[in-house]
Amino acid sequence: MKNLLALVLVTFLLLISTFTLPASAVDTANGEQLFSVHCAGCHINGSNIVRRGKNLKKQALKKYGMDSIEAVTSIVTNGKNNMSAYKERLNEQQIKDVAAYVLEQAEKGWH
């Protein structure tokens, strides 16, 4: 009986860990498309036409504490200083997709 219960529990845990709910998955291809429409005007190729040092390159993101999905999601959602808030234009999933795309591109050096 204990073995059967352990087997059921292990199977259940494996199923939970292998399947991701669609709402929590990020889509960097969608993030790229959204970035090109909403962000590239100021941040083309990870640059910043308003404040040169506050760009989306890996080094700058790290320097300003913007090198996590939570930090990028927060600034895209709420804005800060010259950065506009996008919570009225993009939904939560779209914001996560853009944030994931930004971090992915920063890792790749925006190539």
Secondary structure in CASP SS format (residue, H / E / C, confidence):
PFRMAT SS
TARGET T0000
AUTHOR 0000-0000-0000
METHOD secondary structure of the structure
MODEL  1
M C 1.00
K H 1.00
N H 1.00
L H 1.00
L H 1.00
A H 1.00
L H 1.00
V H 1.00
L H 1.00
V H 1.00
T H 1.00
F H 1.00
L H 1.00
L H 1.00
L H 1.00
I H 1.00
S H 1.00
T H 1.00
F C 1.00
T C 1.00
L C 1.00
P C 1.00
A C 1.00
S C 1.00
A C 1.00
V C 1.00
D C 1.00
T H 1.00
A H 1.00
N H 1.00
G H 1.00
E H 1.00
Q H 1.00
L H 1.00
F H 1.00
S H 1.00
V H 1.00
H H 1.00
C C 1.00
A H 1.00
G H 1.00
C H 1.00
H H 1.00
I H 1.00
N H 1.00
G H 1.00
S C 1.00
N C 1.00
I C 1.00
V C 1.00
R C 1.00
R C 1.00
G C 1.00
K C 1.00
N C 1.00
L C 1.00
K C 1.00
K H 1.00
Q H 1.00
A H 1.00
L H 1.00
K H 1.00
K H 1.00
Y C 1.00
G C 1.00
M C 1.00
D C 1.00
S C 1.00
I H 1.00
E H 1.00
A H 1.00
V H 1.00
T H 1.00
S H 1.00
I H 1.00
V H 1.00
T H 1.00
N H 1.00
G C 1.00
K E 1.00
N C 1.00
N C 1.00
M E 1.00
S C 1.00
A C 1.00
Y C 1.00
K C 1.00
E C 1.00
R C 1.00
L C 1.00
N C 1.00
E H 1.00
Q H 1.00
Q H 1.00
I H 1.00
K H 1.00
D H 1.00
V H 1.00
A H 1.00
A H 1.00
Y H 1.00
V H 1.00
L H 1.00
E H 1.00
Q H 1.00
A H 1.00
E H 1.00
K H 1.00
G C 1.00
W C 1.00
H C 1.00
END
